[in-house]
């Protein structure tokens, strides 16, 4: 019996402007790098549990709109463990 491996192709939006790509990469690196500095400075005032809770809560607030918008797209009928 012969098995064939099939791959699905998805269309994705590609950024055509290399300057925009490098700018977004620099922005991402700046945000990522500044988080270490902000955590170090905030540990002077708050204890580690408070800093961790604040980071988790701020990530929750950031992702909540995306979850609300895309919640209707989740195929719950295909998942057996929901019923």
C-alpha positions as CSV (number, residue, x, y, z in Angstrom):
1,X,0.0,0.0,0.0
2,X,1.4,3.4,-1.0
3,X,1.0,6.3,1.3
4,X,1.2,9.8,0.1
5,X,2.1,12.8,2.1
6,X,0.0,15.8,1.3
7,X,0.7,19.3,2.4
8,X,-1.8,22.0,2.5
9,X,-0.9,25.3,1.1
10,X,-2.2,28.4,2.8
11,X,-2.0,31.9,1.5
12,X,-0.3,34.3,3.7
13,X,0.2,38.0,3.5
14,X,3.9,38.7,2.7
15,X,5.4,42.0,3.6
16,X,7.0,43.3,0.4
17,X,8.8,46.3,1.8
18,X,12.1,45.3,3.3
19,X,12.4,48.6,5.2
20,X,9.1,47.9,6.9
21,X,10.2,44.4,7.8
22,X,13.5,45.6,9.3
23,X,11.6,48.4,11.1
24,X,9.1,45.9,12.6
25,X,12.0,43.7,13.6
26,X,13.7,46.6,15.4
27,X,10.5,47.5,17.1
28,X,10.1,43.9,18.3
29,X,13.7,43.8,19.5
30,X,13.2,47.1,21.4
31,X,10.0,45.9,23.1
32,X,11.6,42.5,24.0
33,X,14.8,44.0,25.3
34,X,13.1,46.7,27.3
35,X,11.0,44.2,29.2
36,X,14.1,43.0,31.1
37,X,15.0,46.5,32.1
38,X,11.4,47.2,33.2
39,X,11.3,44.0,35.2
40,X,14.6,44.9,36.9
41,X,13.4,48.4,37.8
42,X,9.9,47.2,39.0
43,X,11.5,44.6,41.3
44,X,12.8,47.6,43.4
45,X,9.3,48.7,44.2
46,X,7.2,45.4,44.0
47,X,7.9,41.9,45.0
48,X,8.3,39.2,42.4
49,X,4.8,37.8,42.7
50,X,3.3,41.2,42.0
51,X,5.5,41.7,39.0
52,X,4.6,38.3,37.6
53,X,0.9,38.8,38.2
54,X,1.1,42.2,36.5
55,X,2.8,40.7,33.5
56,X,0.3,37.9,33.2
57,X,-2.7,40.3,33.6
58,X,-1.3,42.7,31.0
59,X,-0.9,39.8,28.6
60,X,-4.5,38.7,29.3
61,X,-5.7,42.2,28.6
62,X,-3.7,42.3,25.3
63,X,-5.1,39.0,24.0
64,X,-8.7,39.4,25.2
65,X,-9.9,41.3,22.2
66,X,-8.4,38.8,19.8
67,X,-10.1,36.0,21.7
68,X,-13.4,37.7,21.7
69,X,-13.3,38.4,18.0
70,X,-12.1,34.8,17.0
71,X,-14.2,32.8,19.6
72,X,-17.0,32.3,17.1
73,X,-14.6,30.7,14.6
74,X,-13.7,27.8,16.9
75,X,-15.3,24.6,15.7
76,X,-16.7,23.2,18.9
77,X,-18.8,20.6,17.1
78,X,-15.7,18.8,15.9
79,X,-14.3,18.6,19.5
80,X,-15.6,15.5,21.3
81,X,-14.3,16.7,24.7
82,X,-16.6,19.7,24.8
83,X,-19.8,17.5,24.9
